[in-house]
Amino acid sequence: MTIDFKAEVAKRQDDLLEDLKSILRINSERDASKADKEHPFGPGPVKALEHFLEMAKRDGYQTRNIENYAGDFEFGQGDEVLGIFGHLDVVPAGSGWDTDPYEPVIKDNKIYARGSSDDKGPTLACYYALKIIKELELPVSKKVRFIVGTDEESGWGDMDYYFAHNGLKDPDFGFSPDAEFPIINGEKGNITEYLHFEGKNEGQYTLVSFKGGLRENMVPESATAVIKAQIELKELQEALTDFCNQNHLTSEVNFENDQFTITINGKSAHGSTPEEGINGATFLAKFLSQFAFSGPAKQYLNTAGNLIHEDFAGKNLGVAYEDAKMGALSMNAGVFQFDKESNDNTIALNFRYPQGTDADTIKSGLEKINGLTKVTLSQHEHTPHYVPMEDELVKTLLSVYEKQTGLEGHEQIIGGGTFGRLLKRGVAFGAMFPGDENTMHQANEYMPLDNIFRSAAIYAEAIYELIK
């Protein structure tokens, strides 16, 4: 049986876009301040989950909502189960958008909105791929379980809960449409480690507060410090302007109630590729570190502005490591919190590490930094994950990719973490294509419409090849 999956996608592309727009309009950022038993990660992710499951019910699936943590539905029959994992939560929109991040806009054949490429666009493309198989009534010998989560961008509490409470056996193999083609069959480990500092400081220069970053897995697009200083506003403005001109940055400074408030603006990026962003927090710390702060504030600013600043491999901190298969460790300085009245101020460092090192080894290296009170680890860690090229899952997905694109398939190992690693035989598959601009976790996130439709056709044929 020969099926033109591209033509089948073309028949449904208007419906796909309408469904995608409707779910992109939902602000599904995690909001811990509004979390409760009915809304484990806040109301936004629940609203997106309910919307997606209603869409699946409309299309004839029997859906399950696992207590607002995650949802699923199944298709087909057979003993083996293919798992497909998408996610409906998004990172905070942040600033710098040309359009409303939650009102999708199509411009230059691209759809702009938070979540368009990570991960609502790819998830909807994959959903329509399965919809094609269902509507064509193609014969299958395995089940597909389509699973959507609501906390992928934070602690993966959605999947922890799902696997503990969904009541079904785990899928035998699967993929997540949440990365790039041709395939991601290896993922580095992922751990956040927190540097702790005391806060009290007085003198000619006093650091009252320092804040930067929205999430540990995002490069801080900006940071703001409040200081008291024996310096004229004009002199501080001139120093800041010179610094920003040298580093191609923008900034603001004002003086009120005997305090200076200074903001430096950078550029956000995904925490797995910190070198693609401009860390507003470490640049601000570097600027401030030239002044005569004392005590914990001096240590905090020196660590952030000199040791950590643009040290994406952890060399200055003594934790750099490289593996022949998985490549080098990477480090993103994601969230900064300092208050002079606090005895527990932090810098959150998110590490993507290859096989051969681990969280405790990294922690031991960080504990050698001067001025720390302690180093602690996040509760959630993902160890390195790899599925061999010889695995039938990998071979099948690459074969379909090569057939539809005419491009050569090859393995890839990334620092990003996807739901593909939830299964021993799990990978990430699409939906970015080679050469695409990566706007995930950035302002003006978009996905080309052509890529939505191309990936949907690839997913359709890939799913069918895996379950026919």
Disulfide bonds with the S-S distance in Angstrom:
none
